[in-house]
Amino acid sequence: MSERIRAGARVIDITKRDKVLFPDDDIRKGDLIDYYSWIAPSILPYLHGRPLMMQRFPDGIASEGFYQKNISDYFPGWIRHIRLEKEGGELDHLICENRATLIYVANQACISLHTWLSRADRLHYPDQMIFDLDPPEGRFRDACRAARLLGDLLREISLESLVKTTGSAGLHVLVPIDRKSAFDEVRSFAHDAAACLCIREPSLVTAEIRKIKRRGRVYIDTLRNAYGQTAVAPYSVRPRPGAPVSAPLFWEELDDPGLSSVKFTLKNLRARIEGEGDPWQAARGKRFSLGAARRRLSSLR
């Protein structure tokens, strides 16, 4: 039996609410819909204006899912999208800006939301620079230490940064920037900042892409800082046992020995938000320039 949910001026037909998506945790599609409906005020500011890639699992995470960039013909016309050229054609990328759209995509068994680092009105100029800290298995505390040191380095060059769990293995450190630098410049800056940290902490961090060369160190990945690349959105659920969430953190939480990349989940995040709010809320609207920071970074190196 279908259900209808009203979200603003829209009414969304909900289907197969009892479909099991996380079999080990008895988390059903209805639970996913309820989560995204509730988290909408917290997640929407981080989705606003960004082309989005959906990670869908119609038969649950025990089956193979798929990534979807192009909005299919069956998506309703009221859902905003942007048409982008690709080799040999075009893609209509979803842009999620309201609770109704969140509910609709959750009803499509979209578990994870992955966003561009730029917004639709200025696609070639990102407003985020991101560092993906990927530790060796079982070494999450090393990622926490690396994130702390990276945050310290960025503050030395007058850049404030944010940190969140990925809901997978590691952490993301993110710098909100002013959309005056194109992707190539941002990627080059991130690469140089990572290289500086590798020089300072050679036994802890590495920028080596090949795992065999990392030798037990935390990998600092800066390759996402490119046109068309995506990163998992804050508060997005991940398709892993327990339904972990990519959760924004307070910096001091990195010192908590009980912290893990999968600590916060679809089931427990509500208590966290209601108790502590959004750790990134105070930083909303802040933007930093890479110009002066580039000169400071060059002097450090």
Secondary structure, DSSP 8 states (H G I E B T S, - for coil): --EEEEETTEEEEE--TT-EEETTTTEEHHHHHHHHHHHHHHHHHHHTT-EEEEEE-TT-TTS--EEE-B--TTS-TTS-EEEEEETTEEEEEEE--SHHHHHHHHHTTEEEEEEESS-GGGTTS-SEEEEEEE--TT-HHHHHHHHHHHHHHHHHTT---EEEE-SSSSEEEEEEB-S-S-HHHHHHHHHHHHHHHHHH-TTTEE--SSGGGTTT-EEEE-TT-STT-EEE-TT-B-SSTT-BB--EE-GGGGG-TT--TTSSBTTTHHHHHHHH--TTGGGTT--B-HHHHHHHHHHH-
